[in-house]
C-alpha cells in the first residue's frame, strides 16, 4: 500500500441511537468520544439507523402505503398521455 495515498483507518464502534446496538469495526471517521474495548481505544460514532433498527432488516414497516404508486403519480401529475409512434413509410 502506498503510505500517502490511502486514508488512515482507526478502530471504531458504531452505536445505534435507537436500539443501543454496537458494531465494532474500523473506519476513517474519527470522533472526540473514545471508548476502550478489549484494551484498544475506539472512536465512538453514533448512528441514527443501522441494520439493527432499519425496517428492511428487522422486517417491520414504519409506514403503510395506503395508495398505490401509480395512483399517487396520477394524482400529482395528472393523466399522462403518450405520444403516438410515427408511421414509417415504406418508400
C-alpha positions as CSV (number, residue, x, y, z in Angstrom):
1,X,0.0,0.0,0.0
2,X,1.2,3.5,-0.7
3,X,1.5,5.4,2.6
4,X,0.4,8.8,1.3
5,X,-2.4,7.6,-1.0
6,X,-4.7,5.6,1.4
7,X,-6.6,7.1,4.3
8,X,-5.8,6.2,7.9
9,X,-8.1,3.6,9.4
10,X,-8.9,3.8,13.1
11,X,-10.7,1.4,15.4
12,X,-14.3,2.5,15.7
13,X,-17.5,1.4,17.4
14,X,-20.8,2.5,15.7
15,X,-23.7,2.8,18.2
16,X,-27.3,2.7,17.1
17,X,-29.0,5.5,19.0
18,X,-32.5,3.9,19.0
19,X,-31.6,0.3,20.0
20,X,-28.2,0.7,21.6
21,X,-26.7,-2.0,19.3
22,X,-22.9,-1.7,18.9
23,X,-20.8,-2.6,15.8
24,X,-17.1,-2.8,16.3
25,X,-15.1,-2.2,13.2
26,X,-12.5,0.1,11.6
27,X,-13.3,3.4,9.9
28,X,-11.7,6.6,8.5
29,X,-14.1,8.6,10.6
30,X,-13.0,9.9,14.0
31,X,-14.8,11.4,16.9
32,X,-14.0,13.2,20.1
33,X,-15.7,10.5,22.2
34,X,-13.5,7.5,22.8
35,X,-14.0,4.1,24.5
36,X,-11.6,1.3,25.4
37,X,-12.8,-2.1,24.3
38,X,-10.5,-5.1,24.9
39,X,-7.6,-2.8,25.6
40,X,-8.0,-0.9,22.3
41,X,-9.2,2.7,22.2
42,X,-12.1,3.0,19.7
43,X,-13.8,6.1,18.3
44,X,-17.5,6.1,19.3
45,X,-19.7,7.1,16.4
46,X,-23.5,7.5,16.9
47,X,-25.8,6.4,14.1
48,X,-29.5,7.1,13.7
49,X,-30.3,4.0,11.7
50,X,-28.3,0.7,11.4
51,X,-29.1,-2.8,10.4
52,X,-30.4,-3.4,13.9
53,X,-33.2,-0.8,13.6
54,X,-33.8,-0.4,9.8
55,X,-37.2,-1.7,8.7
56,X,-35.7,-3.7,5.8
57,X,-33.5,-5.7,8.1
58,X,-36.0,-6.0,11.0
59,X,-39.0,-7.0,8.9
60,X,-41.1,-4.2,10.3
61,X,-42.8,-1.4,8.3
62,X,-42.7,2.1,9.6
63,X,-45.3,3.4,7.2
64,X,-48.2,1.9,5.3
65,X,-48.7,2.8,1.7
66,X,-52.5,3.3,1.5
67,X,-52.5,4.4,-2.1
68,X,-50.7,2.7,-5.0
69,X,-47.7,4.4,-6.5
70,X,-49.4,4.8,-9.9
71,X,-52.4,6.4,-8.2
72,X,-50.1,8.8,-6.4
73,X,-48.3,9.7,-9.6
74,X,-51.6,10.3,-11.5
75,X,-53.0,12.4,-8.7
76,X,-49.8,14.5,-8.5
77,X,-49.1,14.9,-12.2
78,X,-52.4,14.2,-13.8
79,X,-53.0,11.7,-16.6
80,X,-50.0,11.5,-18.8
81,X,-50.7,10.7,-22.5
82,X,-48.1,9.0,-24.6
83,X,-47.3,10.4,-28.0
84,X,-48.2,8.1,-30.8
85,X,-45.4,6.3,-32.7
86,X,-44.7,7.9,-36.0
87,X,-45.6,5.7,-39.0
88,X,-42.7,4.6,-41.1
89,X,-43.3,5.0,-44.8
90,X,-42.0,2.1,-46.9
91,X,-40.6,4.0,-49.9
